[in-house]
Amino acid sequence: MDKQAETRIAHLEETLAHLTRVTDDLSEVIARQDAEIALLTRRVGLLMRTAADQQLDAGGTVPLADQRPPHW
């Protein structure tokens, strides 16, 4: 194998190693974001239930979250 081919192969290996690391880093970020989205979704659900319960306790008939906006 000549020097140019070895240099080219070394460059490709470096590029592959870099892309592998970037892919692993992005995978970790996506996993972390997925967990955070799941947590936030649960929290929003709890907040909506709490707000609906408070509206019903205040004498409302239909929670505001379930009502159509006035422009519909």
Short mmCIF file of the C-alpha atoms (twelve columns), coordinates in Angstrom:
data_MODEL
# 
_entry.id   MODEL 
# 
loop_
_atom_site.group_PDB 
_atom_site.id 
_atom_site.type_symbol 
_atom_site.label_atom_id 
_atom_site.label_alt_id 
_atom_site.label_comp_id 
_atom_site.label_asym_id 
_atom_site.label_seq_id 
_atom_site.Cartn_x 
_atom_site.Cartn_y 
_atom_site.Cartn_z 
_atom_site.pdbx_PDB_model_num 
ATOM 1  C CA . MET A 1  0.000   0.000  0.000  1 
ATOM 2  C CA . ASP A 2  1.395   3.413  -0.871 1 
ATOM 3  C CA . LYS A 3  1.705   6.413  1.409  1 
ATOM 4  C CA . GLN A 4  -1.268  8.251  -0.137 1 
ATOM 5  C CA . ALA A 5  -3.605  5.284  0.477  1 
ATOM 6  C CA . GLU A 6  -2.426  4.967  4.094  1 
ATOM 7  C CA . THR A 7  -2.998  8.682  4.653  1 
ATOM 8  C CA . ARG A 8  -6.442  8.424  3.133  1 
ATOM 9  C CA . ILE A 9  -7.347  5.408  5.283  1 
ATOM 10 C CA . ALA A 10 -6.083  7.181  8.415  1 
ATOM 11 C CA . HIS A 11 -8.217  10.225 7.556  1 
ATOM 12 C CA . LEU A 12 -11.286 8.012  7.035  1 
ATOM 13 C CA . GLU A 13 -10.699 6.265  10.367 1 
ATOM 14 C CA . GLU A 14 -10.420 9.623  12.145 1 
ATOM 15 C CA . THR A 15 -13.611 10.821 10.485 1 
ATOM 16 C CA . LEU A 16 -15.425 7.623  11.419 1 
ATOM 17 C CA . ALA A 17 -14.265 7.897  15.040 1 
ATOM 18 C CA . HIS A 18 -15.462 11.519 15.172 1 
ATOM 19 C CA . LEU A 19 -18.856 10.631 13.679 1 
ATOM 20 C CA . THR A 20 -19.240 7.710  16.082 1 
ATOM 21 C CA . ARG A 21 -18.587 9.995  19.045 1 
ATOM 22 C CA . VAL A 22 -21.014 12.622 17.778 1 
ATOM 23 C CA . THR A 23 -23.678 9.945  17.257 1 
ATOM 24 C CA . ASP A 24 -23.182 8.621  20.787 1 
ATOM 25 C CA . ASP A 25 -23.348 12.144 22.246 1 
ATOM 26 C CA . LEU A 26 -26.539 12.928 20.340 1 
ATOM 27 C CA . SER A 27 -28.075 9.647  21.433 1 
ATOM 28 C CA . GLU A 28 -27.456 10.569 25.068 1 
ATOM 29 C CA . VAL A 29 -28.994 14.004 24.531 1 
ATOM 30 C CA . ILE A 30 -32.084 12.478 22.926 1 
ATOM 31 C CA . ALA A 31 -32.483 9.963  25.761 1 
ATOM 32 C CA . ARG A 32 -32.205 12.754 28.335 1 
ATOM 33 C CA . GLN A 33 -34.725 14.909 26.452 1 
ATOM 34 C CA . ASP A 34 -37.138 11.980 26.188 1 
ATOM 35 C CA . ALA A 35 -37.040 11.490 29.951 1 
ATOM 36 C CA . GLU A 36 -37.534 15.212 30.529 1 
ATOM 37 C CA . ILE A 37 -40.476 15.368 28.105 1 
ATOM 38 C CA . ALA A 38 -42.115 12.418 29.850 1 
ATOM 39 C CA . LEU A 39 -41.687 14.118 33.231 1 
ATOM 40 C CA . LEU A 40 -43.055 17.427 31.949 1 
ATOM 41 C CA . THR A 41 -46.019 15.669 30.319 1 
ATOM 42 C CA . ARG A 42 -46.907 14.045 33.636 1 
ATOM 43 C CA . ARG A 43 -46.575 17.383 35.437 1 
ATOM 44 C CA . VAL A 44 -48.813 19.180 32.929 1 
ATOM 45 C CA . GLY A 45 -51.418 16.429 33.311 1 
ATOM 46 C CA . LEU A 46 -51.342 16.809 37.087 1 
ATOM 47 C CA . LEU A 47 -51.612 20.591 36.830 1 
ATOM 48 C CA . MET A 48 -54.566 20.341 34.465 1 
ATOM 49 C CA . ARG A 49 -56.333 17.893 36.786 1 
ATOM 50 C CA . THR A 50 -55.650 20.134 39.781 1 
ATOM 51 C CA . ALA A 51 -56.930 23.215 37.951 1 
ATOM 52 C CA . ALA A 52 -60.056 21.347 36.811 1 
ATOM 53 C CA . ASP A 53 -60.728 20.148 40.368 1 
ATOM 54 C CA . GLN A 54 -60.336 23.691 41.690 1 
ATOM 55 C CA . GLN A 55 -62.756 25.035 39.081 1 
ATOM 56 C CA . LEU A 56 -65.322 22.376 39.958 1 
ATOM 57 C CA . ASP A 57 -64.899 23.123 43.661 1 
ATOM 58 C CA . ALA A 58 -65.466 26.816 42.914 1 
ATOM 59 C CA . GLY A 59 -68.881 26.003 41.464 1 
ATOM 60 C CA . GLY A 60 -68.097 25.749 37.777 1 
ATOM 61 C CA . THR A 61 -69.841 23.117 35.741 1 
ATOM 62 C CA . VAL A 62 -67.254 22.400 33.049 1 
ATOM 63 C CA . PRO A 63 -63.539 22.894 33.681 1 
ATOM 64 C CA . LEU A 64 -62.060 25.684 31.574 1 
ATOM 65 C CA . ALA A 65 -59.563 23.257 30.094 1 
ATOM 66 C CA . ASP A 66 -62.475 21.324 28.574 1 
ATOM 67 C CA . GLN A 67 -64.391 24.349 27.284 1 
ATOM 68 C CA . ARG A 68 -64.166 25.665 23.756 1 
ATOM 69 C CA . PRO A 69 -62.405 29.003 23.401 1 
ATOM 70 C CA . PRO A 70 -64.787 31.937 22.802 1 
ATOM 71 C CA . HIS A 71 -63.665 32.392 19.191 1 
ATOM 72 C CA . TRP A 72 -64.946 28.927 18.127 1 
# 
